[in-house]
Amino acid sequence: MHQVHLKEAETLLAELIEEAAGGEEVVITRSDGTSFKIVPMSEVKATPKFGSA
């Protein structure tokens, strides 16, 4: 697990996203102690709706 403070995450966002994409758990912590986790989302495929044409 990789944990960084919000100020540091602002400058390293692209690198943190790449780490999360590679399976690494990335946690960002604010100064008030609140934590957030960056996780990759699965690809969502668009499905046509009946009558949308």
Biopython code that builds the backbone (N, CA, C, O; Angstrom):
import numpy as np
from Bio.PDB.StructureBuilder import StructureBuilder

atoms = [
    (1, "MET", "N", (0.842, -1.173, 0.000)),
    (1, "MET", "CA", (0.000, 0.000, 0.000)),
    (1, "MET", "C", (0.889, 1.239, 0.000)),
    (1, "MET", "O", (1.821, 1.349, 0.796)),
    (2, "HIS", "N", (0.590, 2.156, -0.894)),
    (2, "HIS", "CA", (1.321, 3.407, -1.012)),
    (2, "HIS", "C", (0.440, 4.514, -0.452)),
    (2, "HIS", "O", (-0.660, 4.738, -0.957)),
    (3, "GLN", "N", (0.903, 5.212, 0.585)),
    (3, "GLN", "CA", (0.122, 6.273, 1.210)),
    (3, "GLN", "C", (0.864, 7.596, 1.068)),
    (3, "GLN", "O", (2.049, 7.684, 1.388)),
    (4, "VAL", "N", (0.165, 8.633, 0.585)),
    (4, "VAL", "CA", (0.758, 9.955, 0.409)),
    (4, "VAL", "C", (-0.193, 11.012, 0.954)),
    (4, "VAL", "O", (-1.399, 10.789, 1.053)),
    (5, "HIS", "N", (0.366, 12.161, 1.303)),
    (5, "HIS", "CA", (-0.445, 13.289, 1.749)),
    (5, "HIS", "C", (-0.961, 14.043, 0.530)),
    (5, "HIS", "O", (-0.379, 13.969, -0.552)),
    (6, "LEU", "N", (-2.041, 14.757, 0.712)),
    (6, "LEU", "CA", (-2.707, 15.445, -0.392)),
    (6, "LEU", "C", (-1.778, 16.399, -1.126)),
    (6, "LEU", "O", (-1.793, 16.430, -2.357)),
    (7, "LYS", "N", (-0.981, 17.167, -0.424)),
    (7, "LYS", "CA", (-0.071, 18.123, -1.075)),
    (7, "LYS", "C", (0.914, 17.409, -1.993)),
    (7, "LYS", "O", (1.207, 17.890, -3.088)),
    (8, "GLU", "N", (1.419, 16.276, -1.555)),
    (8, "GLU", "CA", (2.349, 15.492, -2.373)),
    (8, "GLU", "C", (1.620, 14.863, -3.561)),
    (8, "GLU", "O", (2.175, 14.774, -4.656)),
    (9, "ALA", "N", (0.372, 14.424, -3.342)),
    (9, "ALA", "CA", (-0.407, 13.777, -4.398)),
    (9, "ALA", "C", (-0.732, 14.742, -5.528)),
    (9, "ALA", "O", (-0.874, 14.325, -6.677)),
    (10, "GLU", "N", (-0.853, 16.037, -5.212)),
    (10, "GLU", "CA", (-1.146, 17.024, -6.249)),
    (10, "GLU", "C", (-0.064, 17.045, -7.325)),
    (10, "GLU", "O", (-0.363, 17.230, -8.505)),
    (11, "THR", "N", (1.172, 16.859, -6.928)),
    (11, "THR", "CA", (2.275, 16.894, -7.887)),
    (11, "THR", "C", (2.558, 15.526, -8.519)),
    (11, "THR", "O", (3.193, 15.449, -9.570)),
    (12, "LEU", "N", (2.088, 14.452, -7.881)),
    (12, "LEU", "CA", (2.393, 13.095, -8.349)),
    (12, "LEU", "C", (1.180, 12.356, -8.895)),
    (12, "LEU", "O", (1.213, 11.131, -9.010)),
    (13, "LEU", "N", (0.110, 13.068, -9.234)),
    (13, "LEU", "CA", (-1.136, 12.404, -9.591)),
    (13, "LEU", "C", (-0.980, 11.405, -10.736)),
    (13, "LEU", "O", (-1.480, 10.283, -10.642)),
    (14, "ALA", "N", (-0.307, 11.784, -11.799)),
    (14, "ALA", "CA", (-0.146, 10.872, -12.945)),
    (14, "ALA", "C", (0.582, 9.595, -12.526)),
    (14, "ALA", "O", (0.206, 8.502, -12.950)),
    (15, "GLU", "N", (1.610, 9.723, -11.707)),
    (15, "GLU", "CA", (2.356, 8.544, -11.247)),
    (15, "GLU", "C", (1.490, 7.673, -10.339)),
    (15, "GLU", "O", (1.552, 6.446, -10.421)),
    (16, "LEU", "N", (0.685, 8.291, -9.474)),
    (16, "LEU", "CA", (-0.179, 7.536, -8.569)),
    (16, "LEU", "C", (-1.244, 6.777, -9.343)),
    (16, "LEU", "O", (-1.586, 5.652, -8.978)),
    (17, "ILE", "N", (-1.772, 7.371, -10.402)),
    (17, "ILE", "CA", (-2.762, 6.697, -11.233)),
    (17, "ILE", "C", (-2.137, 5.493, -11.923)),
    (17, "ILE", "O", (-2.767, 4.439, -12.015)),
    (18, "GLU", "N", (-0.915, 5.633, -12.406)),
    (18, "GLU", "CA", (-0.231, 4.497, -13.039)),
    (18, "GLU", "C", (0.000, 3.373, -12.033)),
    (18, "GLU", "O", (-0.140, 2.200, -12.379)),
    (19, "GLU", "N", (0.351, 3.715, -10.797)),
    (19, "GLU", "CA", (0.542, 2.692, -9.762)),
    (19, "GLU", "C", (-0.770, 1.958, -9.503)),
    (19, "GLU", "O", (-0.787, 0.730, -9.411)),
    (20, "ALA", "N", (-1.870, 2.705, -9.385)),
    (20, "ALA", "CA", (-3.176, 2.087, -9.150)),
    (20, "ALA", "C", (-3.568, 1.190, -10.322)),
    (20, "ALA", "O", (-4.130, 0.113, -10.120)),
    (21, "ALA", "N", (-3.273, 1.629, -11.542)),
    (21, "ALA", "CA", (-3.583, 0.831, -12.719)),
    (21, "ALA", "C", (-2.792, -0.473, -12.729)),
    (21, "ALA", "O", (-3.244, -1.477, -13.280)),
    (22, "GLY", "N", (-1.615, -0.453, -12.119)),
    (22, "GLY", "CA", (-0.784, -1.643, -12.041)),
    (22, "GLY", "C", (-1.129, -2.563, -10.888)),
    (22, "GLY", "O", (-0.462, -3.577, -10.683)),
    (23, "GLY", "N", (-2.178, -2.219, -10.120)),
    (23, "GLY", "CA", (-2.606, -3.090, -9.028)),
    (23, "GLY", "C", (-2.181, -2.641, -7.645)),
    (23, "GLY", "O", (-2.572, -3.255, -6.652)),
    (24, "GLU", "N", (-1.393, -1.589, -7.559)),
    (24, "GLU", "CA", (-0.942, -1.079, -6.268)),
    (24, "GLU", "C", (-2.080, -0.304, -5.605)),
    (24, "GLU", "O", (-2.788, 0.450, -6.273)),
    (25, "GLU", "N", (-2.257, -0.484, -4.301)),
    (25, "GLU", "CA", (-3.266, 0.263, -3.558)),
    (25, "GLU", "C", (-2.674, 1.617, -3.194)),
    (25, "GLU", "O", (-1.626, 1.682, -2.552)),
    (26, "VAL", "N", (-3.337, 2.701, -3.600)),
    (26, "VAL", "CA", (-2.851, 4.055, -3.351)),
    (26, "VAL", "C", (-3.858, 4.779, -2.465)),
    (26, "VAL", "O", (-5.040, 4.859, -2.800)),
    (27, "VAL", "N", (-3.387, 5.310, -1.327)),
    (27, "VAL", "CA", (-4.241, 6.027, -0.391)),
    (27, "VAL", "C", (-3.729, 7.453, -0.258)),
    (27, "VAL", "O", (-2.540, 7.678, -0.032)),
    (28, "ILE", "N", (-4.641, 8.419, -0.400)),
    (28, "ILE", "CA", (-4.311, 9.832, -0.239)),
    (28, "ILE", "C", (-4.950, 10.309, 1.061)),
    (28, "ILE", "O", (-6.133, 10.068, 1.302)),
    (29, "THR", "N", (-4.165, 10.987, 1.897)),
    (29, "THR", "CA", (-4.632, 11.445, 3.198)),
    (29, "THR", "C", (-4.600, 12.957, 3.284)),
    (29, "THR", "O", (-3.596, 13.584, 2.948)),
    (30, "ARG", "N", (-5.717, 13.551, 3.740)),
    (30, "ARG", "CA", (-5.762, 14.996, 3.968)),
    (30, "ARG", "C", (-5.222, 15.313, 5.351)),
    (30, "ARG", "O", (-4.999, 14.415, 6.163)),
    (31, "SER", "N", (-5.011, 16.607, 5.615)),
    (31, "SER", "CA", (-4.457, 17.035, 6.900)),
    (31, "SER", "C", (-5.414, 16.773, 8.058)),
    (31, "SER", "O", (-4.973, 16.669, 9.203)),
    (32, "ASP", "N", (-6.728, 16.665, 7.784)),
    (32, "ASP", "CA", (-7.693, 16.390, 8.859)),
    (32, "ASP", "C", (-7.835, 14.890, 9.148)),
    (32, "ASP", "O", (-8.643, 14.494, 9.989)),
    (33, "GLY", "N", (-7.058, 14.064, 8.458)),
    (33, "GLY", "CA", (-7.059, 12.628, 8.711)),
    (33, "GLY", "C", (-7.954, 11.824, 7.783)),
    (33, "GLY", "O", (-7.921, 10.594, 7.818)),
    (34, "THR", "N", (-8.749, 12.483, 6.958)),
    (34, "THR", "CA", (-9.618, 11.782, 6.019)),
    (34, "THR", "C", (-8.771, 11.138, 4.925)),
    (34, "THR", "O", (-7.845, 11.758, 4.402)),
    (35, "SER", "N", (-9.094, 9.891, 4.583)),
    (35, "SER", "CA", (-8.324, 9.148, 3.583)),
    (35, "SER", "C", (-9.193, 8.787, 2.392)),
    (35, "SER", "O", (-10.398, 8.573, 2.521)),
    (36, "PHE", "N", (-8.551, 8.723, 1.220)),
    (36, "PHE", "CA", (-9.209, 8.366, -0.028)),
    (36, "PHE", "C", (-8.351, 7.342, -0.748)),
    (36, "PHE", "O", (-7.123, 7.412, -0.702)),
    (37, "LYS", "N", (-8.991, 6.395, -1.411)),
    (37, "LYS", "CA", (-8.259, 5.335, -2.115)),
    (37, "LYS", "C", (-8.467, 5.496, -3.615)),
    (37, "LYS", "O", (-9.589, 5.709, -4.073)),
    (38, "ILE", "N", (-7.381, 5.394, -4.378)),
    (38, "ILE", "CA", (-7.454, 5.396, -5.839)),
    (38, "ILE", "C", (-7.517, 3.942, -6.286)),
    (38, "ILE", "O", (-6.624, 3.147, -5.992)),
    (39, "VAL", "N", (-8.592, 3.606, -7.006)),
    (39, "VAL", "CA", (-8.751, 2.241, -7.516)),
    (39, "VAL", "C", (-9.124, 2.301, -8.994)),
    (39, "VAL", "O", (-9.845, 3.209, -9.405)),
    (40, "PRO", "N", (-8.653, 1.362, -9.791)),
    (40, "PRO", "CA", (-9.039, 1.346, -11.204)),
    (40, "PRO", "C", (-10.476, 0.867, -11.359)),
    (40, "PRO", "O", (-10.944, 0.010, -10.609)),
    (41, "MET", "N", (-11.155, 1.425, -12.329)),
    (41, "MET", "CA", (-12.528, 1.001, -12.633)),
    (41, "MET", "C", (-12.499, 0.101, -13.854)),
    (41, "MET", "O", (-11.675, 0.281, -14.750)),
    (42, "SER", "N", (-13.403, -0.867, -13.884)),
    (42, "SER", "CA", (-13.471, -1.734, -15.062)),
    (42, "SER", "C", (-14.087, -0.957, -16.210)),
    (42, "SER", "O", (-14.863, -0.023, -16.004)),
    (43, "GLU", "N", (-13.730, -1.354, -17.416)),
    (43, "GLU", "CA", (-14.228, -0.676, -18.607)),
    (43, "GLU", "C", (-15.725, -0.924, -18.751)),
    (43, "GLU", "O", (-16.187, -2.059, -18.630)),
    (44, "VAL", "N", (-16.476, 0.136, -19.007)),
    (44, "VAL", "CA", (-17.911, 0.029, -19.177)),
    (44, "VAL", "C", (-18.221, 0.106, -20.662)),
    (44, "VAL", "O", (-17.866, 1.074, -21.333)),
    (45, "LYS", "N", (-18.881, -0.917, -21.162)),
    (45, "LYS", "CA", (-19.253, -0.957, -22.575)),
    (45, "LYS", "C", (-20.647, -0.358, -22.726)),
    (45, "LYS", "O", (-21.554, -0.673, -21.956)),
    (46, "ALA", "N", (-20.805, 0.494, -23.711)),
    (46, "ALA", "CA", (-22.101, 1.084, -23.994)),
    (46, "ALA", "C", (-23.003, 0.038, -24.644)),
    (46, "ALA", "O", (-22.581, -0.677, -25.554)),
    (47, "THR", "N", (-24.224, -0.047, -24.181)),
    (47, "THR", "CA", (-25.178, -0.966, -24.782)),
    (47, "THR", "C", (-26.308, -0.137, -25.393)),
    (47, "THR", "O", (-26.849, 0.758, -24.743)),
    (48, "PRO", "N", (-26.653, -0.433, -26.621)),
    (48, "PRO", "CA", (-27.718, 0.336, -27.257)),
    (48, "PRO", "C", (-29.061, 0.057, -26.586)),
    (48, "PRO", "O", (-29.338, -1.063, -26.156)),
    (49, "LYS", "N", (-29.876, 1.083, -26.506)),
    (49, "LYS", "CA", (-31.204, 0.931, -25.930)),
    (49, "LYS", "C", (-32.219, 0.796, -27.054)),
    (49, "LYS", "O", (-32.104, 1.457, -28.085)),
    (50, "PHE", "N", (-33.188, -0.040, -26.859)),
    (50, "PHE", "CA", (-34.210, -0.282, -27.871)),
    (50, "PHE", "C", (-34.951, 1.023, -28.184)),
    (50, "PHE", "O", (-35.425, 1.713, -27.281)),
    (51, "GLY", "N", (-35.038, 1.342, -29.454)),
    (51, "GLY", "CA", (-35.749, 2.534, -29.887)),
    (51, "GLY", "C", (-34.917, 3.795, -29.905)),
    (51, "GLY", "O", (-35.452, 4.878, -30.142)),
    (52, "SER", "N", (-33.617, 3.687, -29.660)),
    (52, "SER", "CA", (-32.769, 4.892, -29.620)),
    (52, "SER", "C", (-32.339, 5.355, -31.002)),
    (52, "SER", "O", (-31.766, 6.436, -31.135)),
    (53, "ALA", "N", (-32.600, 4.571, -32.018)),
    (53, "ALA", "CA", (-32.198, 4.941, -33.358)),
    (53, "ALA", "C", (-33.158, 5.963, -33.884)),
    (53, "ALA", "O", (-33.010, 6.425, -35.015)),
]
sb = StructureBuilder()
sb.init_structure("model")
sb.init_model(0)
sb.init_chain("A")
sb.init_seg("    ")
for serial, (resi, resn, name, xyz) in enumerate(atoms, 1):
    if name == "N":
        sb.init_residue(resn, " ", resi, " ")
    sb.init_atom(name, np.array(xyz, "f"), 0.0, 1.0, " ", f" {name:<3s}", serial, name[0])
structure = sb.get_structure()
